[in-house]
Amino acid sequence: KVVHLYDRIFKTNYDLDGERGMREGEEYFIKDLEIKERLLRAGFRNIKKKYFWTQWALNHLFVASK
């Protein structure tokens, strides 16, 4: 909803999900819990989630050590 409103106000086209072939209701991510479980199974420890600036400030990455 926020992206749609932003696009309408500023006449932009930042909501590119449809152009990537995504349908309404599809998810384009892996849940954090699954990422942590995979890292643990691969032998990683000290798993931390770090946010970084993007247009919507929603992106993050996981940093871990082995």
Predicted model as a PDB file, atoms N, CA, C, CB and O in Angstrom, pLDDT in the B-factor column:
MODEL        1                                                                  
ATOM      1  N   LYS A   1       0.819  -1.195   0.000  1.00 74.00           N  
ATOM      2  CA  LYS A   1       0.000   0.000   0.000  1.00 74.00           C  
ATOM      3  C   LYS A   1       0.862   1.257   0.000  1.00 74.00           C  
ATOM      4  CB  LYS A   1      -0.931  -0.001   1.200  1.00 74.00           C  
ATOM      5  O   LYS A   1       0.536   2.244  -0.660  1.00 74.00           O  
ATOM      6  N   VAL A   2       1.959   1.212   0.744  1.00 75.00           N  
ATOM      7  CA  VAL A   2       2.844   2.380   0.798  1.00 75.00           C  
ATOM      8  C   VAL A   2       3.472   2.640  -0.565  1.00 75.00           C  
ATOM      9  CB  VAL A   2       3.942   2.180   1.859  1.00 75.00           C  
ATOM     10  O   VAL A   2       3.534   3.785  -1.011  1.00 75.00           O  
ATOM     11  N   VAL A   3       3.938   1.582  -1.229  1.00 71.00           N  
ATOM     12  CA  VAL A   3       4.561   1.730  -2.541  1.00 71.00           C  
ATOM     13  C   VAL A   3       3.547   2.277  -3.540  1.00 71.00           C  
ATOM     14  CB  VAL A   3       5.130   0.382  -3.032  1.00 71.00           C  
ATOM     15  O   VAL A   3       3.864   3.167  -4.330  1.00 71.00           O  
ATOM     16  N   HIS A   4       2.340   1.748  -3.504  1.00 73.00           N  
ATOM     17  CA  HIS A   4       1.295   2.216  -4.411  1.00 73.00           C  
ATOM     18  C   HIS A   4       1.019   3.704  -4.194  1.00 73.00           C  
ATOM     19  CB  HIS A   4       0.004   1.399  -4.213  1.00 73.00           C  
ATOM     20  O   HIS A   4       0.918   4.457  -5.162  1.00 73.00           O  
ATOM     21  N   LEU A   5       0.899   4.130  -2.954  1.00 80.00           N  
ATOM     22  CA  LEU A   5       0.668   5.541  -2.642  1.00 80.00           C  
ATOM     23  C   LEU A   5       1.842   6.393  -3.115  1.00 80.00           C  
ATOM     24  CB  LEU A   5       0.447   5.733  -1.130  1.00 80.00           C  
ATOM     25  O   LEU A   5       1.633   7.449  -3.712  1.00 80.00           O  
ATOM     26  N   TYR A   6       3.057   5.956  -2.859  1.00 77.00           N  
ATOM     27  CA  TYR A   6       4.258   6.677  -3.301  1.00 77.00           C  
ATOM     28  C   TYR A   6       4.234   6.849  -4.817  1.00 77.00           C  
ATOM     29  CB  TYR A   6       5.546   5.927  -2.862  1.00 77.00           C  
ATOM     30  O   TYR A   6       4.486   7.943  -5.323  1.00 77.00           O  
ATOM     31  N   ASP A   7       3.933   5.774  -5.541  1.00 77.00           N  
ATOM     32  CA  ASP A   7       3.875   5.830  -6.998  1.00 77.00           C  
ATOM     33  C   ASP A   7       2.832   6.833  -7.483  1.00 77.00           C  
ATOM     34  CB  ASP A   7       3.571   4.450  -7.564  1.00 77.00           C  
ATOM     35  O   ASP A   7       3.075   7.576  -8.434  1.00 77.00           O  
ATOM     36  N   ARG A   8       1.689   6.852  -6.838  1.00 80.00           N  
ATOM     37  CA  ARG A   8       0.623   7.780  -7.257  1.00 80.00           C  
ATOM     38  C   ARG A   8       1.011   9.221  -6.991  1.00 80.00           C  
ATOM     39  CB  ARG A   8      -0.689   7.457  -6.535  1.00 80.00           C  
ATOM     40  O   ARG A   8       0.773  10.090  -7.830  1.00 80.00           O  
ATOM     41  N   ILE A   9       1.605   9.492  -5.833  1.00 86.00           N  
ATOM     42  CA  ILE A   9       1.966  10.867  -5.473  1.00 86.00           C  
ATOM     43  C   ILE A   9       3.091  11.399  -6.363  1.00 86.00           C  
ATOM     44  CB  ILE A   9       2.386  10.939  -3.998  1.00 86.00           C  
ATOM     45  O   ILE A   9       3.010  12.517  -6.872  1.00 86.00           O  
ATOM     46  N   PHE A  10       4.143  10.592  -6.547  1.00 81.00           N  
ATOM     47  CA  PHE A  10       5.334  11.059  -7.255  1.00 81.00           C  
ATOM     48  C   PHE A  10       5.414  10.611  -8.708  1.00 81.00           C  
ATOM     49  CB  PHE A  10       6.547  10.593  -6.539  1.00 81.00           C  
ATOM     50  O   PHE A  10       6.415  10.856  -9.382  1.00 81.00           O  
ATOM     51  N   LYS A  11       4.355   9.952  -9.192  1.00 77.00           N  
ATOM     52  CA  LYS A  11       4.292   9.502 -10.587  1.00 77.00           C  
ATOM     53  C   LYS A  11       5.500   8.627 -10.945  1.00 77.00           C  
ATOM     54  CB  LYS A  11       4.221  10.715 -11.534  1.00 77.00           C  
ATOM     55  O   LYS A  11       6.115   8.793 -11.998  1.00 77.00           O  
ATOM     56  N   THR A  12       5.821   7.703 -10.054  1.00 76.00           N  
ATOM     57  CA  THR A  12       6.944   6.788 -10.263  1.00 76.00           C  
ATOM     58  C   THR A  12       6.414   5.386 -10.529  1.00 76.00           C  
ATOM     59  CB  THR A  12       7.896   6.787  -9.039  1.00 76.00           C  
ATOM     60  O   THR A  12       5.203   5.173 -10.577  1.00 76.00           O  
ATOM     61  N   ASN A  13       7.314   4.442 -10.701  1.00 69.00           N  
ATOM     62  CA  ASN A  13       6.928   3.047 -10.904  1.00 69.00           C  
ATOM     63  C   ASN A  13       7.916   2.157 -10.161  1.00 69.00           C  
ATOM     64  CB  ASN A  13       6.884   2.685 -12.425  1.00 69.00           C  
ATOM     65  O   ASN A  13       8.666   1.404 -10.782  1.00 69.00           O  
ATOM     66  N   TYR A  14       7.918   2.243  -8.827  1.00 66.00           N  
ATOM     67  CA  TYR A  14       8.847   1.460  -8.029  1.00 66.00           C  
ATOM     68  C   TYR A  14       8.320   0.074  -7.687  1.00 66.00           C  
ATOM     69  CB  TYR A  14       9.172   2.196  -6.769  1.00 66.00           C  
ATOM     70  O   TYR A  14       9.086  -0.786  -7.251  1.00 66.00           O  
ATOM     71  N   ASP A  15       7.036  -0.153  -7.875  1.00 59.00           N  
ATOM     72  CA  ASP A  15       6.476  -1.464  -7.581  1.00 59.00           C  
ATOM     73  C   ASP A  15       6.666  -2.356  -8.807  1.00 59.00           C  
ATOM     74  CB  ASP A  15       4.965  -1.359  -7.187  1.00 59.00           C  
ATOM     75  O   ASP A  15       5.791  -2.436  -9.670  1.00 59.00           O  
ATOM     76  N   LEU A  16       7.811  -3.021  -8.874  1.00 62.00           N  
ATOM     77  CA  LEU A  16       8.169  -3.806 -10.047  1.00 62.00           C  
ATOM     78  C   LEU A  16       7.828  -5.279  -9.909  1.00 62.00           C  
ATOM     79  CB  LEU A  16       9.628  -3.660 -10.324  1.00 62.00           C  
ATOM     80  O   LEU A  16       8.182  -6.071 -10.783  1.00 62.00           O  
ATOM     81  N   ASP A  17       7.149  -5.671  -8.833  1.00 60.00           N  
ATOM     82  CA  ASP A  17       6.852  -7.083  -8.610  1.00 60.00           C  
ATOM     83  C   ASP A  17       6.079  -7.689  -9.777  1.00 60.00           C  
ATOM     84  CB  ASP A  17       6.061  -7.253  -7.321  1.00 60.00           C  
ATOM     85  O   ASP A  17       6.376  -8.803 -10.209  1.00 60.00           O  
ATOM     86  N   GLY A  18       5.096  -6.964 -10.283  1.00 59.00           N  
ATOM     87  CA  GLY A  18       4.312  -7.468 -11.408  1.00 59.00           C  
ATOM     88  C   GLY A  18       5.158  -7.678 -12.645  1.00 59.00           C  
ATOM     89  O   GLY A  18       4.929  -8.618 -13.405  1.00 59.00           O  
ATOM     90  N   GLU A  19       6.135  -6.810 -12.854  1.00 61.00           N  
ATOM     91  CA  GLU A  19       7.021  -6.938 -14.004  1.00 61.00           C  
ATOM     92  C   GLU A  19       7.948  -8.142 -13.867  1.00 61.00           C  
ATOM     93  CB  GLU A  19       7.840  -5.667 -14.179  1.00 61.00           C  
ATOM     94  O   GLU A  19       8.440  -8.660 -14.870  1.00 61.00           O  
ATOM     95  N   ARG A  20       8.191  -8.592 -12.635  1.00 65.00           N  
ATOM     96  CA  ARG A  20       9.025  -9.776 -12.408  1.00 65.00           C  
ATOM     97  C   ARG A  20       8.205 -11.053 -12.493  1.00 65.00           C  
ATOM     98  CB  ARG A  20       9.715  -9.691 -11.048  1.00 65.00           C  
ATOM     99  O   ARG A  20       8.740 -12.147 -12.314  1.00 65.00           O  
ATOM    100  N   GLY A  21       6.901 -10.922 -12.765  1.00 68.00           N  
ATOM    101  CA  GLY A  21       6.062 -12.100 -12.916  1.00 68.00           C  
ATOM    102  C   GLY A  21       5.380 -12.551 -11.642  1.00 68.00           C  
ATOM    103  O   GLY A  21       4.784 -13.628 -11.614  1.00 68.00           O  
ATOM    104  N   MET A  22       5.453 -11.754 -10.582  1.00 68.00           N  
ATOM    105  CA  MET A  22       4.795 -12.132  -9.331  1.00 68.00           C  
ATOM    106  C   MET A  22       3.300 -11.864  -9.417  1.00 68.00           C  
ATOM    107  CB  MET A  22       5.405 -11.369  -8.142  1.00 68.00           C  
ATOM    108  O   MET A  22       2.857 -10.892 -10.028  1.00 68.00           O  
ATOM    109  N   ARG A  23       2.546 -12.741  -8.797  1.00 71.00           N  
ATOM    110  CA  ARG A  23       1.095 -12.584  -8.748  1.00 71.00           C  
ATOM    111  C   ARG A  23       0.685 -12.092  -7.363  1.00 71.00           C  
ATOM    112  CB  ARG A  23       0.380 -13.921  -9.091  1.00 71.00           C  
ATOM    113  O   ARG A  23       1.449 -12.207  -6.404  1.00 71.00           O  
ATOM    114  N   GLU A  24      -0.496 -11.558  -7.268  1.00 73.00           N  
ATOM    115  CA  GLU A  24      -1.032 -11.092  -5.988  1.00 73.00           C  
ATOM    116  C   GLU A  24      -1.009 -12.230  -4.970  1.00 73.00           C  
ATOM    117  CB  GLU A  24      -2.475 -10.547  -6.162  1.00 73.00           C  
ATOM    118  O   GLU A  24      -1.481 -13.331  -5.253  1.00 73.00           O  
ATOM    119  N   GLY A  25      -0.467 -11.968  -3.801  1.00 73.00           N  
ATOM    120  CA  GLY A  25      -0.418 -12.966  -2.746  1.00 73.00           C  
ATOM    121  C   GLY A  25       0.876 -13.781  -2.709  1.00 73.00           C  
ATOM    122  O   GLY A  25       1.116 -14.494  -1.735  1.00 73.00           O  
ATOM    123  N   GLU A  26       1.718 -13.692  -3.747  1.00 71.00           N  
ATOM    124  CA  GLU A  26       2.985 -14.419  -3.740  1.00 71.00           C  
ATOM    125  C   GLU A  26       3.984 -13.712  -2.841  1.00 71.00           C  
ATOM    126  CB  GLU A  26       3.548 -14.555  -5.169  1.00 71.00           C  
ATOM    127  O   GLU A  26       3.920 -12.496  -2.655  1.00 71.00           O  
ATOM    128  N   GLU A  27       4.901 -14.482  -2.291  1.00 70.00           N  
ATOM    129  CA  GLU A  27       5.938 -13.919  -1.442  1.00 70.00           C  
ATOM    130  C   GLU A  27       7.280 -14.117  -2.120  1.00 70.00           C  
ATOM    131  CB  GLU A  27       5.926 -14.566  -0.033  1.00 70.00           C  
ATOM    132  O   GLU A  27       7.560 -15.188  -2.658  1.00 70.00           O  
ATOM    133  N   TYR A  28       8.103 -13.092  -2.095  1.00 70.00           N  
ATOM    134  CA  TYR A  28       9.396 -13.118  -2.748  1.00 70.00           C  
ATOM    135  C   TYR A  28      10.492 -13.014  -1.689  1.00 70.00           C  
ATOM    136  CB  TYR A  28       9.515 -11.975  -3.787  1.00 70.00           C  
ATOM    137  O   TYR A  28      11.337 -12.120  -1.736  1.00 70.00           O  
ATOM    138  N   PHE A  29      10.463 -13.943  -0.735  1.00 76.00           N  
ATOM    139  CA  PHE A  29      11.451 -13.917   0.327  1.00 76.00           C  
ATOM    140  C   PHE A  29      11.474 -15.250   1.051  1.00 76.00           C  
ATOM    141  CB  PHE A  29      11.163 -12.778   1.307  1.00 76.00           C  
ATOM    142  O   PHE A  29      10.584 -16.085   0.886  1.00 76.00           O  
ATOM    143  N   ILE A  30      12.514 -15.432   1.860  1.00 84.00           N  
ATOM    144  CA  ILE A  30      12.603 -16.572   2.763  1.00 84.00           C  
ATOM    145  C   ILE A  30      12.458 -16.007   4.167  1.00 84.00           C  
ATOM    146  CB  ILE A  30      13.962 -17.377   2.583  1.00 84.00           C  
ATOM    147  O   ILE A  30      13.063 -14.983   4.484  1.00 84.00           O  
ATOM    148  N   LYS A  31      11.681 -16.645   4.999  1.00 89.00           N  
ATOM    149  CA  LYS A  31      11.479 -16.154   6.350  1.00 89.00           C  
ATOM    150  C   LYS A  31      12.783 -16.192   7.138  1.00 89.00           C  
ATOM    151  CB  LYS A  31      10.405 -16.974   7.060  1.00 89.00           C  
ATOM    152  O   LYS A  31      13.617 -17.074   6.939  1.00 89.00           O  
ATOM    153  N   ASP A  32      12.946 -15.220   8.036  1.00 92.00           N  
ATOM    154  CA  ASP A  32      14.168 -15.106   8.833  1.00 92.00           C  
ATOM    155  C   ASP A  32      14.488 -16.386   9.583  1.00 92.00           C  
ATOM    156  CB  ASP A  32      14.045 -13.964   9.813  1.00 92.00           C  
ATOM    157  O   ASP A  32      15.648 -16.792   9.648  1.00 92.00           O  
ATOM    158  N   LEU A  33      13.487 -17.017  10.142  1.00 95.00           N  
ATOM    159  CA  LEU A  33      13.711 -18.242  10.900  1.00 95.00           C  
ATOM    160  C   LEU A  33      14.339 -19.326  10.018  1.00 95.00           C  
ATOM    161  CB  LEU A  33      12.391 -18.744  11.501  1.00 95.00           C  
ATOM    162  O   LEU A  33      15.240 -20.043  10.454  1.00 95.00           O  
ATOM    163  N   GLU A  34      13.860 -19.438   8.786  1.00 94.00           N  
ATOM    164  CA  GLU A  34      14.420 -20.438   7.874  1.00 94.00           C  
ATOM    165  C   GLU A  34      15.874 -20.114   7.523  1.00 94.00           C  
ATOM    166  CB  GLU A  34      13.574 -20.524   6.594  1.00 94.00           C  
ATOM    167  O   GLU A  34      16.705 -21.019   7.438  1.00 94.00           O  
ATOM    168  N   ILE A  35      16.183 -18.854   7.320  1.00 95.00           N  
ATOM    169  CA  ILE A  35      17.564 -18.455   7.025  1.00 95.00           C  
ATOM    170  C   ILE A  35      18.468 -18.814   8.194  1.00 95.00           C  
ATOM    171  CB  ILE A  35      17.648 -16.937   6.725  1.00 95.00           C  
ATOM    172  O   ILE A  35      19.542 -19.381   7.994  1.00 95.00           O  
ATOM    173  N   LYS A  36      18.043 -18.489   9.419  1.00 96.00           N  
ATOM    174  CA  LYS A  36      18.846 -18.800  10.602  1.00 96.00           C  
ATOM    175  C   LYS A  36      19.046 -20.310  10.748  1.00 96.00           C  
ATOM    176  CB  LYS A  36      18.178 -18.229  11.865  1.00 96.00           C  
ATOM    177  O   LYS A  36      20.148 -20.762  11.061  1.00 96.00           O  
ATOM    178  N   GLU A  37      17.994 -21.086  10.524  1.00 97.00           N  
ATOM    179  CA  GLU A  37      18.102 -22.543  10.620  1.00 97.00           C  
ATOM    180  C   GLU A  37      19.091 -23.095   9.596  1.00 97.00           C  
ATOM    181  CB  GLU A  37      16.729 -23.192  10.424  1.00 97.00           C  
ATOM    182  O   GLU A  37      19.880 -23.985   9.915  1.00 97.00           O  
ATOM    183  N   ARG A  38      19.056 -22.584   8.390  1.00 96.00           N  
ATOM    184  CA  ARG A  38      19.984 -23.042   7.355  1.00 96.00           C  
ATOM    185  C   ARG A  38      21.425 -22.687   7.708  1.00 96.00           C  
ATOM    186  CB  ARG A  38      19.612 -22.433   5.999  1.00 96.00           C  
ATOM    187  O   ARG A  38      22.336 -23.491   7.510  1.00 96.00           O  
ATOM    188  N   LEU A  39      21.626 -21.481   8.232  1.00 97.00           N  
ATOM    189  CA  LEU A  39      22.974 -21.078   8.638  1.00 97.00           C  
ATOM    190  C   LEU A  39      23.491 -21.959   9.774  1.00 97.00           C  
ATOM    191  CB  LEU A  39      22.985 -19.603   9.067  1.00 97.00           C  
ATOM    192  O   LEU A  39      24.654 -22.363   9.770  1.00 97.00           O  
ATOM    193  N   LEU A  40      22.630 -22.254  10.743  1.00 97.00           N  
ATOM    194  CA  LEU A  40      23.033 -23.120  11.850  1.00 97.00           C  
ATOM    195  C   LEU A  40      23.397 -24.519  11.355  1.00 97.00           C  
ATOM    196  CB  LEU A  40      21.913 -23.208  12.893  1.00 97.00           C  
ATOM    197  O   LEU A  40      24.402 -25.087  11.780  1.00 97.00           O  
ATOM    198  N   ARG A  41      22.581 -25.073  10.458  1.00 97.00           N  
ATOM    199  CA  ARG A  41      22.864 -26.406   9.901  1.00 97.00           C  
ATOM    200  C   ARG A  41      24.170 -26.427   9.118  1.00 97.00           C  
ATOM    201  CB  ARG A  41      21.717 -26.856   8.998  1.00 97.00           C  
ATOM    202  O   ARG A  41      24.835 -27.460   9.039  1.00 97.00           O  
ATOM    203  N   ALA A  42      24.535 -25.292   8.542  1.00 97.00           N  
ATOM    204  CA  ALA A  42      25.777 -25.205   7.773  1.00 97.00           C  
ATOM    205  C   ALA A  42      26.982 -24.928   8.673  1.00 97.00           C  
ATOM    206  CB  ALA A  42      25.662 -24.115   6.709  1.00 97.00           C  
ATOM    207  O   ALA A  42      28.108 -24.815   8.188  1.00 97.00           O  
ATOM    208  N   GLY A  43      26.745 -24.817   9.979  1.00 97.00           N  
ATOM    209  CA  GLY A  43      27.850 -24.645  10.912  1.00 97.00           C  
ATOM    210  C   GLY A  43      28.162 -23.221  11.299  1.00 97.00           C  
ATOM    211  O   GLY A  43      29.181 -22.980  11.946  1.00 97.00           O  
ATOM    212  N   PHE A  44      27.331 -22.269  10.932  1.00 97.00           N  
ATOM    213  CA  PHE A  44      27.573 -20.874  11.289  1.00 97.00           C  
ATOM    214  C   PHE A  44      27.064 -20.579  12.692  1.00 97.00           C  
ATOM    215  CB  PHE A  44      26.907 -19.937  10.278  1.00 97.00           C  
ATOM    216  O   PHE A  44      26.094 -21.182  13.152  1.00 97.00           O  
ATOM    217  N   ARG A  45      27.722 -19.651  13.361  1.00 97.00           N  
ATOM    218  CA  ARG A  45      27.344 -19.232  14.717  1.00 97.00           C  
ATOM    219  C   ARG A  45      27.336 -17.705  14.793  1.00 97.00           C  
ATOM    220  CB  ARG A  45      28.322 -19.828  15.779  1.00 97.00           C  
ATOM    221  O   ARG A  45      27.696 -17.025  13.832  1.00 97.00           O  
ATOM    222  N   ASN A  46      26.927 -17.184  15.927  1.00 97.00           N  
ATOM    223  CA  ASN A  46      26.876 -15.726  16.150  1.00 97.00           C  
ATOM    224  C   ASN A  46      26.097 -15.024  15.032  1.00 97.00           C  
ATOM    225  CB  ASN A  46      28.308 -15.143  16.241  1.00 97.00           C  
ATOM    226  O   ASN A  46      26.571 -14.043  14.458  1.00 97.00           O  
ATOM    227  N   ILE A  47      24.928 -15.525  14.736  1.00 97.00           N  
ATOM    228  CA  ILE A  47      24.113 -15.002  13.635  1.00 97.00           C  
ATOM    229  C   ILE A  47      23.434 -13.708  14.084  1.00 97.00           C  
ATOM    230  CB  ILE A  47      23.049 -16.055  13.174  1.00 97.00           C  
ATOM    231  O   ILE A  47      22.743 -13.667  15.102  1.00 97.00           O  
ATOM    232  N   LYS A  48      23.651 -12.655  13.295  1.00 96.00           N  
ATOM    233  CA  LYS A  48      23.051 -11.349  13.599  1.00 96.00           C  
ATOM    234  C   LYS A  48      22.388 -10.794  12.350  1.00 96.00           C  
ATOM    235  CB  LYS A  48      24.118 -10.355  14.135  1.00 96.00           C  
ATOM    236  O   LYS A  48      22.889 -10.955  11.237  1.00 96.00           O  
ATOM    237  N   LYS A  49      21.265 -10.143  12.551  1.00 93.00           N  
ATOM    238  CA  LYS A  49      20.551  -9.504  11.445  1.00 93.00           C  
ATOM    239  C   LYS A  49      20.943  -8.030  11.408  1.00 93.00           C  
ATOM    240  CB  LYS A  49      18.998  -9.670  11.596  1.00 93.00           C  
ATOM    241  O   LYS A  49      20.829  -7.329  12.413  1.00 93.00           O  
ATOM    242  N   LYS A  50      21.404  -7.560  10.252  1.00 91.00           N  
ATOM    243  CA  LYS A  50      21.825  -6.173  10.073  1.00 91.00           C  
ATOM    244  C   LYS A  50      20.955  -5.524   9.005  1.00 91.00           C  
ATOM    245  CB  LYS A  50      23.329  -6.089   9.686  1.00 91.00           C  
ATOM    246  O   LYS A  50      20.816  -6.048   7.900  1.00 91.00           O  
ATOM    247  N   TYR A  51      20.377  -4.387   9.345  1.00 86.00           N  
ATOM    248  CA  TYR A  51      19.579  -3.631   8.379  1.00 86.00           C  
ATOM    249  C   TYR A  51      20.472  -2.681   7.597  1.00 86.00           C  
ATOM    250  CB  TYR A  51      18.452  -2.850   9.089  1.00 86.00           C  
ATOM    251  O   TYR A  51      21.479  -2.204   8.120  1.00 86.00           O  
ATOM    252  N   PHE A  52      20.114  -2.404   6.358  1.00 81.00           N  
ATOM    253  CA  PHE A  52      20.837  -1.410   5.577  1.00 81.00           C  
ATOM    254  C   PHE A  52      19.839  -0.563   4.810  1.00 81.00           C  
ATOM    255  CB  PHE A  52      21.847  -2.081   4.612  1.00 81.00           C  
ATOM    256  O   PHE A  52      18.728  -1.004   4.515  1.00 81.00           O  
ATOM    257  N   TRP A  53      20.237   0.636   4.497  1.00 78.00           N  
ATOM    258  CA  TRP A  53      19.342   1.615   3.896  1.00 78.00           C  
ATOM    259  C   TRP A  53      18.995   1.240   2.455  1.00 78.00           C  
ATOM    260  CB  TRP A  53      19.975   3.004   3.940  1.00 78.00           C  
ATOM    261  O   TRP A  53      19.871   0.965   1.635  1.00 78.00           O  
ATOM    262  N   THR A  54      17.728   1.238   2.184  1.00 72.00           N  
ATOM    263  CA  THR A  54      17.202   1.119   0.826  1.00 72.00           C  
ATOM    264  C   THR A  54      16.060   2.125   0.739  1.00 72.00           C  
ATOM    265  CB  THR A  54      16.718  -0.370   0.488  1.00 72.00           C  
ATOM    266  O   THR A  54      15.809   2.877   1.681  1.00 72.00           O  
ATOM    267  N   GLN A  55      15.394   2.130  -0.363  1.00 66.00           N  
ATOM    268  CA  GLN A  55      14.303   3.090  -0.543  1.00 66.00           C  
ATOM    269  C   GLN A  55      13.266   2.994   0.576  1.00 66.00           C  
ATOM    270  CB  GLN A  55      13.628   2.867  -1.892  1.00 66.00           C  
ATOM    271  O   GLN A  55      12.791   4.020   1.062  1.00 66.00           O  
ATOM    272  N   TRP A  56      12.917   1.799   0.984  1.00 68.00           N  
ATOM    273  CA  TRP A  56      11.878   1.631   2.003  1.00 68.00           C  
ATOM    274  C   TRP A  56      12.461   1.223   3.351  1.00 68.00           C  
ATOM    275  CB  TRP A  56      10.862   0.595   1.549  1.00 68.00           C  
ATOM    276  O   TRP A  56      11.717   0.992   4.304  1.00 68.00           O  
ATOM    277  N   ALA A  57      13.782   1.132   3.437  1.00 68.00           N  
ATOM    278  CA  ALA A  57      14.478   0.776   4.686  1.00 68.00           C  
ATOM    279  C   ALA A  57      13.991  -0.562   5.243  1.00 68.00           C  
ATOM    280  CB  ALA A  57      14.280   1.878   5.737  1.00 68.00           C  
ATOM    281  O   ALA A  57      13.896  -0.727   6.460  1.00 68.00           O  
ATOM    282  N   LEU A  58      13.688  -1.502   4.378  1.00 72.00           N  
ATOM    283  CA  LEU A  58      13.185  -2.801   4.804  1.00 72.00           C  
ATOM    284  C   LEU A  58      14.206  -3.919   4.631  1.00 72.00           C  
ATOM    285  CB  LEU A  58      11.939  -3.136   4.039  1.00 72.00           C  
ATOM    286  O   LEU A  58      14.050  -4.988   5.222  1.00 72.00           O  
ATOM    287  N   ASN A  59      15.239  -3.696   3.839  1.00 81.00           N  
ATOM    288  CA  ASN A  59      16.180  -4.778   3.542  1.00 81.00           C  
ATOM    289  C   ASN A  59      17.150  -5.021   4.676  1.00 81.00           C  
ATOM    290  CB  ASN A  59      16.946  -4.471   2.284  1.00 81.00           C  
ATOM    291  O   ASN A  59      17.500  -4.113   5.429  1.00 81.00           O  
ATOM    292  N   HIS A  60      17.572  -6.254   4.780  1.00 86.00           N  
ATOM    293  CA  HIS A  60      18.536  -6.635   5.802  1.00 86.00           C  
ATOM    294  C   HIS A  60      19.346  -7.828   5.314  1.00 86.00           C  
ATOM    295  CB  HIS A  60      17.828  -6.962   7.137  1.00 86.00           C  
ATOM    296  O   HIS A  60      19.004  -8.474   4.324  1.00 86.00           O  
ATOM    297  N   LEU A  61      20.416  -8.099   6.027  1.00 90.00           N  
ATOM    298  CA  LEU A  61      21.230  -9.273   5.718  1.00 90.00           C  
ATOM    299  C   LEU A  61      21.623  -9.929   7.024  1.00 90.00           C  
ATOM    300  CB  LEU A  61      22.492  -8.895   4.879  1.00 90.00           C  
ATOM    301  O   LEU A  61      21.517  -9.331   8.095  1.00 90.00           O  
ATOM    302  N   PHE A  62      22.072 -11.154   6.922  1.00 94.00           N  
ATOM    303  CA  PHE A  62      22.524 -11.879   8.101  1.00 94.00           C  
ATOM    304  C   PHE A  62      24.042 -11.995   8.041  1.00 94.00           C  
ATOM    305  CB  PHE A  62      21.855 -13.287   8.191  1.00 94.00           C  
ATOM    306  O   PHE A  62      24.624 -12.314   7.004  1.00 94.00           O  
ATOM    307  N   VAL A  63      24.661 -11.728   9.178  1.00 95.00           N  
ATOM    308  CA  VAL A  63      26.109 -11.840   9.315  1.00 95.00           C  
ATOM    309  C   VAL A  63      26.366 -12.931  10.352  1.00 95.00           C  
ATOM    310  CB  VAL A  63      26.773 -10.460   9.735  1.00 95.00           C  
ATOM    311  O   VAL A  63      25.751 -12.939  11.419  1.00 95.00           O  
ATOM    312  N   ALA A  64      27.285 -13.856  10.031  1.00 96.00           N  
ATOM    313  CA  ALA A  64      27.570 -14.960  10.936  1.00 96.00           C  
ATOM    314  C   ALA A  64      29.039 -15.341  10.799  1.00 96.00           C  
ATOM    315  CB  ALA A  64      26.650 -16.178  10.642  1.00 96.00           C  
ATOM    316  O   ALA A  64      29.721 -14.920   9.864  1.00 96.00           O  
ATOM    317  N   SER A  65      29.507 -16.132  11.735  1.00 97.00           N  
ATOM    318  CA  SER A  65      30.898 -16.598  11.669  1.00 97.00           C  
ATOM    319  C   SER A  65      30.923 -18.116  11.706  1.00 97.00           C  
ATOM    320  CB  SER A  65      31.744 -16.010  12.834  1.00 97.00           C  
ATOM    321  O   SER A  65      29.993 -18.769  12.180  1.00 97.00           O  
ATOM    322  N   LYS A  66      32.020 -18.652  11.191  1.00 92.00           N  
ATOM    323  CA  LYS A  66      32.156 -20.105  11.153  1.00 92.00           C  
ATOM    324  C   LYS A  66      33.512 -20.500  11.702  1.00 92.00           C  
ATOM    325  CB  LYS A  66      31.972 -20.644   9.719  1.00 92.00           C  
ATOM    326  O   LYS A  66      33.832 -21.688  11.760  1.00 92.00           O  
TER     327      LYS A  66                                                      
ENDMDL                                                                          
END                                                                             
